[in-house]
């Protein structure tokens, strides 16, 4: 018969380094807030609309919108907002 295997470990497990000694006192860890207005930004969201754009960018975008609106006469544009 084969010899029985012992269930006891022959050597001691290496002691794990405590993480408390590696904590930096200047940067304490704080719990994350996943609520609305919390510290976590949603991943994959386009936030370019909420950026304060330079003045020349805002002006050229507004000018493009105004020129598009000038192409449609007001008498015709009133029917674009019909109650449906």
N, C-alpha and C positions, 0 to 999 in steps of 0.2 A: 504494500500500500504506500501511497505517496504521503509524505509528512504533511501535517496540518499547518495551514497558514495562520500565523498569529494576527489578531485583529489590532494589536497595539502598534503604534508607529515606532519605528526603530530610532529615528532621529527627531529632534525637536523642530517644529516649524519655525522658519525665520520670523523674528519679531517685525511687525509692520511699523514703519516710521509714523509717528503720530502727526496728524495734519495740523494740530494746534500749534506746533512749533514753527510751521511754515506760514502762518497767517500774518499778514502785514498789518500793523496797528494803524498805519496811515490810511489804508483803504479797507474799512470794515465791510463785510458782505451784508447786503440788505435784501430783504425778500422782494421778489419782483411783483409788480402790480399788473395783472392782466385785464383790469377793468377799463372802461372807457376813460380816456385821458391818462392812462397809466404810462409806465416807463417803456413799454414794449411797442415798437412801431410795427404795423402790419407788413408782412413780407409780400413783395410783389405788387404793391400798390403804387400807382403813378401819382406822385405828389407835386408834379410840375405845375399844376394849376394853382397851388397855394404858395408858390414862390413869389417873392417880390422881384419882378422883372425890371431890368433897366428901363429908363424913360423912353429911349429910342425904340425899344422893342414894343412897349405898350402903344406908342404913337403909331407905329407902322401897322400894328394889328387893328387898331381902331380905325385907321384910314382905310384899310382893306374892307372892313365891315361897312363903313359909310359908303364907299364906292359901290358895293354890292346892293345896298339899299337904294341908291340913287337910280339904279337901272330899272327898278319897278316903280311905276307911278303910284301915288297914294290911293287914287281911285280904284286901282286894281288890287292893291295890297290889302285893302280892307276886307276882302273876301277870303284871305288866307286863314283868318281866325274865325271861321264859321262854326256855329254851334252844331255839333253832330250827334 
